[in-house]
Amino acid sequence: MSRTLAILGWTSLWSLLSVGGNMTVLADMQRIAVDGAHWMSGPDFVTLVALSRVAPGPNGTVVILLGLRAGGFAGAGAAALGSLLPSSLLAYHGGGWLDRHGAVPWVRALRQALAPVAAGLVLAAGYALCRAVDHRWAALVLTGLGTAAVVWGRPNPLWLIAAGAALGILDGQGGFGLL
């Protein structure tokens, strides 16, 4: 199977599994792109995720960047098609079904049950990213503090990104060797 078709297949699957957004399947994206298909290294993957988070646009940008890195422009096109078409069709047809059956008790219970699943998937994505780049104690402590700030403090994520960038610049220029 060609790389472009593999990208289309994986992004289509992730599109259907991403309850709560693309960040919920980030751990699996990392598993396939880095460990399975070897399309890129762990630090390359983390860089794509970081770039997609600070660039304007939706969270789905990470999928297109992954496709571009793994398969060039054809890979980016396949990733865009795979990430948009299946979930759009599911949302269109599933939304109509939910309009007709949303008051059914088991449907309401299922919708409420999916919220913690999505939260767990986001935490799994964070864990996968930490495993790829955080190897020193100071970086792990900073990751823990950032996670705690997001979970309990609800700050604007841009402040955390800016703080991380500033610490990285200081570390790189100062030669502290902490991060």
C-alpha positions in Angstrom: 0.0 0.0 0.0 1.3 3.4 -0.9 2.2 5.9 1.8 -0.5 8.3 0.6 -3.2 5.6 0.9 -1.8 4.7 4.4 -2.1 8.4 5.4 -5.7 8.5 4.1 -6.6 5.3 5.9 -5.2 6.4 9.3 -6.5 9.9 9.2 -10.0 8.5 8.2 -9.9 6.3 11.3 -8.7 9.0 13.6 -11.4 11.3 12.2 -14.1 8.8 13.3 -12.4 8.1 16.7 -11.7 11.7 17.7 -14.6 12.2 20.1 -13.8 15.7 21.4 -11.4 16.8 18.7 -8.1 15.7 17.2 -6.2 16.1 20.4 -8.0 13.0 21.8 -6.3 10.7 19.2 -2.9 12.4 19.4 -1.4 9.5 21.3 -2.4 7.1 18.5 -1.2 9.5 15.9 2.2 9.6 17.7 2.2 5.8 17.9 1.6 5.3 14.2 3.6 8.2 12.8 6.7 7.7 15.0 6.7 4.1 16.3 4.7 2.2 13.7 5.2 3.7 10.2 8.4 5.6 11.1 7.3 8.7 9.2 9.1 11.0 11.6 11.0 11.1 14.9 9.3 11.8 18.3 10.7 15.3 18.5 9.6 16.0 14.9 6.1 14.9 15.9 6.0 17.1 19.0 7.2 20.1 16.9 4.3 19.5 14.5 1.9 19.4 17.4 3.3 22.6 18.9 3.2 24.4 15.5 -0.4 23.4 14.9 -1.3 24.7 18.4 0.2 28.2 17.9 -0.7 28.6 14.2 -4.1 30.2 13.5 -6.8 27.7 12.5 -8.4 24.6 13.9 -6.8 21.8 15.9 -7.0 19.7 12.8 -4.0 21.5 11.4 -1.8 18.8 13.1 -3.2 16.1 10.8 -2.5 18.1 7.7 1.0 18.9 8.9 1.6 15.2 9.7 0.4 14.3 6.2 2.7 16.9 4.7 5.7 15.7 6.6 5.0 12.0 5.9 3.9 12.2 2.3 4.5 15.7 0.8 1.6 17.6 -0.8 -0.1 14.3 -1.7 0.1 13.2 1.9 -1.3 16.6 3.1 -4.2 16.3 0.6 -4.9 12.7 1.8 -4.7 13.8 5.4 -7.1 16.7 4.8 -9.6 14.4 3.0 -9.3 11.6 5.6 -9.7 14.0 8.5 -12.7 15.9 7.1 -14.8 13.6 5.0 -15.6 10.7 7.4 -16.3 12.9 10.5 -18.4 15.3 8.4 -20.5 12.5 7.0 -20.9 11.0 10.5 -21.8 14.4 12.0 -24.4 15.1 9.3 -26.1 11.8 9.5 -25.6 11.3 13.2 -26.8 14.8 14.0 -30.1 14.0 12.3 -30.4 10.8 14.2 -29.7 12.6 17.5 -32.4 15.2 16.7 -34.9 12.3 16.3 -33.7 10.2 19.3 -32.0 12.6 21.7 -34.6 12.3 24.4 -34.2 8.5 24.6 -32.6 7.7 28.1 -29.8 5.5 26.8 -28.8 8.1 24.2 -28.6 10.8 26.9 -26.6 8.4 29.1 -24.2 7.6 26.3 -23.6 11.3 25.6 -22.8 11.9 29.3 -20.5 8.9 29.4 -18.4 10.1 26.5 -17.2 13.2 28.3 -14.8 11.4 30.6 -13.7 9.2 27.8 -12.7 12.3 25.8 -10.9 13.7 28.9 -9.0 10.5 29.3 -7.9 10.5 25.7 -6.6 14.0 26.0 -4.5 13.0 29.0 -3.2 10.0 27.1 -2.2 12.4 24.3 -0.3 14.5 26.8 1.4 11.5 28.2 2.5 10.3 24.7 4.0 13.8 24.0 5.8 13.8 27.3 7.4 10.4 26.6 8.6 11.7 23.3 10.5 14.8 24.6 10.6 15.2 28.4 13.6 13.2 29.6 15.1 15.5 32.3 13.7 16.1 35.7 13.2 19.9 35.2 11.2 19.3 32.0 9.0 16.8 33.8 8.4 19.2 36.7 7.5 22.0 34.3 5.2 19.6 32.4 3.5 18.6 35.6 3.1 22.3 36.7 1.6 23.2 33.3 -0.8 20.2 33.5 -1.9 21.2 37.0 -2.4 24.8 35.9 -4.6 23.7 33.0 -6.6 21.2 35.0 -7.2 23.4 38.1 -6.5 26.9 37.1 -8.0 27.2 33.6 -5.4 29.8 32.3 -5.3 30.9 28.7 -3.0 28.3 27.0 -1.1 31.0 25.2 0.4 32.2 28.5 1.7 28.7 29.2 3.1 28.4 25.7 4.8 31.8 26.1 6.2 30.8 29.4 7.6 27.5 28.0 9.1 29.4 25.0 10.7 31.9 27.4 12.2 29.2 29.6 13.4 27.3 26.5 15.1 30.5 25.2 16.7 31.2 28.6 17.9 27.6 28.9 19.3 27.6 25.4 21.1 30.9 25.8 22.1 30.6 29.4 23.4 27.0 29.1 21.7 26.0 32.3 21.1 22.5 31.0 17.9 22.1 33.0 15.6 21.6 30.1 
